[in-house]
């Protein structure tokens, strides 16, 4: 499950980079090359869609990062021996010496 979250984060980062590059910045941008889509939907609507997509993908990445942090915490705790087991092992080892 942890690996799936990491893969989804990487894919979302690639999508976010692509969407940011498409946006029309002050000096132009790749969005200016998509003239046909701007004529159909209008320049303002295309900008709104790209901006909403940027915020949505960024929020998705943030949620996935929280999920990965929660999963990794649970994974580390499950791999660590419990305190009672450690104390019992120390008591039995100390009595044999």
Secondary structure, 3 states (H helix, E strand, C coil): CHHHHHHHHHHHHHHHHHHHHHCCECCECHHHHCHHHHHHHCHHHHHHHHHHHHHHHHHHHHHHHHHHHHHHHHHHHHHCCCHHHHHHHHHHHHHHC
